[in-house]
Amino acid sequence: MKRSDRRNRAGFFAAAAVASLAGLIGLGGAEFRLPILKALFRLPSLKAVIFNKATSLVVVFFALFFRMHEISFGMLADHTSIILNLLGGSLIGAWVSAGIAMRISEQTLDAVIMVLLLAMAAVLLLDQTSFMQREELFFETLWARTLAGVTAGFFIGMVAAVLGVAGGELLIPTIVLLYGVDIKLAGSLSLAVSLPTMLVGFFRYSRGAAFEVLSQERGLLISMVVGSIVGAGIGALLLGVVPAGLLTVGLSLLLILSAIKIFRHKTA
């Protein structure tokens, strides 16, 4: 078997495993896929982010499509104001953040990625607390919710662009707490916000030399996209079999360890 074939096969199974576990707690798994791209496939950080974003784009599109039987396009259209409110900040955040990521050094980018991955792990752990289960809205007035939505969207867009993720861990609780919608609807709304946000970041990255990783690693990209889609389906089928709370804590701790080990730089 050729080395490239072994690599592509490893990419398929790694992506499928990550998507299966992440799917059990309602995530796409991009934040867990990034350390794998860096450690297992030895991609430089910026190329790993771009590769991760390309994979995430396809996964998010299919996830939004597959959820249409439960959350219809009409239901999303009824909440267009929420989508536009968050997009008002996230599109700008993604554009700005991607531009910065292409200009800073590899070492600095690694440090930023490590901090963001640790923050994502903290959000996952926080999701298990009563704070994320509160029913009352953070802001009662429309102008306050609008301002908060644009601000939150901006920072979520920045995180999504730097990590190449959809940002559902941040978007879903933001939508629930700011707008008081059902958690399932919030999941689909987050995908509707993520797709154009990721496209903006993707377009911004396409202007840099590191974008060539998509042609250089075409076989691996296809393998990981297919593996992610298959794994997401497996995770959906196994939903409820494994305690989601326990799995969330375990994956969060794993994300913390991998972030520190892979993205920190030792100083002489």
N, C-alpha and C positions, 0 to 999 in steps of 0.2 A: 504494500500500500504506500502510495506517495505521501511525503510529508504534508503536502497541502491537503490531501484527503483526510489524513489523521487530524489535522488542525481543524478542518471544517466539521468533522464528526464531533470532535471535542466541543466545538462552538455550539453545535446543535444541542447536545446533551446538557451542557452547562446552562444555556439559555432556557431550555425546557425545565430544568430543575429549579432555577431561580424563579421563573414565571409561575410554576406550580405552587411553590411555597408562598410567594407573594400574593398569588391569586386567592389563596385561602384566607387572607386578611383584607382582600379587596384592593390590592395594589398591582401596578404593572411590573414592578421589580427593577426599574432602570437604575435606581440608586444602588442596588446590589450587583447589577451587571457591570457597572463602571469599575469597581475594584478588580473584577475578573478580567476585564479587557486590559487593565494595567499590569496585573500580576501574572496571569496565565498566558496571555498572548503578547505581552511585552510591547504594547502600543504606547508611544509617548502621550503624555497627559492630554494635550490639546487634540491630538488625533483620536484618542479614546473618547473624549467628550463629543466630538463630531460624529464618530461612529455610533456612539450611544444614542445620540439625538436622531440619527437616521433610523435606527432600529425602533426607537420609541415612537417616531412618527407613524410608522406602519402599524405598530401594536395599538396605538391610541385610535387610529382610524378604524381598525377592525373591532376594537372594544366598543366604540361608539355605535358601530353598525350592529353588532351582536346584541346590544342592549335595547335596540329599537323595538323589540317585541314587548318589552316591559315598560320602557319610557319612550313614548312615541315622539316623532319630530314635532307634532303639534303641541305636546306638553312643553318641549323645549322652547318652541316659538312663543308660548304664553309667558315665558320668563326671559324674554329677550333683553329686558332692561337690566337684569342681573348680569347676563353675559357681557353686554356692552359696558356696563359699569366696571367690571373687573378687567376687561380688555383695554379700557382706557388707560390703565396703568401698566398692565402686563406686556403689551406690545412695545411700549417705550423701554421698560425695564429689560426686556430680552434683547433689544437692539443695542442698548448702551452696554449691557453686561458682556455680550458676545464680542463687541468691539474692544473692550478692555482685556478680555481673555486672550485675544490674538496678539496683544501688544506686550503683555507682561512676560517675565521669564518663566521657564519650566518650574523652577524651584518655588517661585511665588505662587504660581497657579496650583501647584501641589498643596501648598499651605492653605490656600483658599478652599480647595476641594475638601481637604481634611476637615476644616472647620465646618463647612456646610454639611458634610456627611454626618458629623457628630451632632449638628443641630437637627438634622432629619431624624436621627436615631432618638434624640430627646423628644421630638414631636410624636414619634410613634409610641414612646413610653408614656408621654403625657396623655395620649389618646385613651389609655387605660384608666385614667382618673376621672373623678366625677366632674372635673372642670369642663371636659369635652362633652359631657352629657347634659349640661344645663339647658333649660328650655327657654328662658327669657332672652330677649335680644340684647345685644350690647348697646345699640343705639336706637332710640325710638323715632327720632326725626329723620325725614328723607334726606335732607342736606348732609347730616352727619354720617348717615349710612353711605351716601354717595362718595363723600370725601374719604371715608374709611376704606371703601371698596377700591377706589383708584389707588390709594396709598398701598394697601395690601397687595393689589394686583401688580404694582410696580416691583415690589420686593420679591414676590413670587416669580415674576417673569425673569428677574435677575438670577434667581436660584436655578430656575429651569434651564436657562441658557448656559450657565457655567457647568452644570452637572449633566446636561443632556437628558433631563427627565421631564415627565409630564407635570409633576408637582401636585399630584392628587392628595398627598398627605397634608399639604398646606391649603390647597384650594377647598377641599371638602369641608373641613372644620370652619374655614372662613365663611363659606356660603351658608352653612347651618347657623353659625353664630350671628352673622350679620343680617341674614334675610329670613331665617326661621323656616326654611323649606325642609321637606322630608329627606332623610339621609340617602335614600336610593335616588331620588331626583337630583340631589346635590352631586352624586357620583357622575351622572350623565352631564350635568351642567359643567362640572369641572373638566370633563373631556372636551366639551364644546369650547371652553375657554383655552384649554391646553393646545388644541390643534392649531389655531392661527398663531398663538404665541410661539409655539415651536417652529412654525414655518418662518416666522420673522427671524428668529435666531438662526435657523438653518440657512436662510438667504444671506444673512450677515456673514456667517462663517464661509459661505461659498466664495467670498472675495479673498480668502486667505489661501496660502500655499498648502496648509495642512488638510484642506478639503480633498486633496488627491488621495487620501486614505480610502475613500469610498470606491475608487477604481482599483487601487492597489490590493484591497482586501475584499473584492467583490464576492468571492466564494464564501468567505467567512461571514460576510454581511448577510447573504441569503440564508446560510445555515442558521444563523442566530435569530433572524427574523422568523423563519419557519418554526424553529425551536421555541421561541417566545410565544407564538400563537398557539402551538400545540400545548405547551405548558400551561398557558392561561386557561385553555379548555379543560385540562386535567384538574387544575385548581378549582375551577367552578364546579366540576362534578364531585369533588371531594369536600366541598363546602359543608361544614357542620360535622365532619368526621373527626377533625382535629380541633381541640379548643383554641379558638382564635386568639384569646388573650394570652395564653401560654406561648403560642407560636410568635406573637408579636414581640413579646419580651425577649424570646430567644433570638429572633432575627435582629432585633435592635442591638443586643449585646454583640452579636456577630458583626454587625455593621460598624460598631464602635471599634472593635479589635482590628478589623480589616482596614479601616480608615487610618488608624494610627500606625499600623505596621507598613502599609503600602505607600501612603502619601506623605509621611514625615521624612525629613532630610536630616541625617546625622551631621552635626558640625564637628569640625576637627578640634 
